[in-house]
Amino acid sequence: MDNVRMSALVSEQLPLTEEEAAAIDECIPIRRFSKGTLLLREGQIATDSYFNLQGCVRHYYLIDGEEKTTAFYTEGESIASLSSYINKTPANHYLECVEECTLAVLNYDKEQELYGRVEGFESLCRASVEEDLGKQQQLLAQYITKSPEDRYLDLLKNRPDLMQRVPQYHLASYIGVKPESLSRIRKRIAERK
């Protein structure tokens, strides 16, 4: 991760001239964040979006003093508080590094600048947002239509890496149960095997 340049990653999706590659590297720095770093707090206006190169970031809400996890972002995923970022309104949630993270950081103003400096960059960003929206719609539908046990089984099948990377109480919150209920779900699943 030490020598990664964002232009190298973008060029996998979009051919770049030398000037465009330089603009990408200038406008999208790669930074490291310690475990526990809050990238965004409730009430702040998001000025940055991120692309996860290494680590895990959690998206959560604080409701009546209780954290409600709604997403985990791992390698290769975009991270943004879109409504706050685009509309310049205060966020109603948090983004927290649950591991040490290496993230490409895209500031809103720099993104606008890149649209003019890099041909095809705006289309690339739009395609990324559309893909993320599709994933979020699927996750919302699963949350509404499936039981907590089925949501946990989906998590085991589709995101098994999270089992070792994320504390159990965050996983419980993510599937919509208390940690004790997750323990019971895990026990039932283990007994069936």
Summary of the structure (lengths in Angstrom):
residues: 193
radius of gyration: 18.2
end to end distance: 39.2
largest distance: 59.4
contacts: 557
relative contact order: 0.16
helix: 48%
strand: 23%
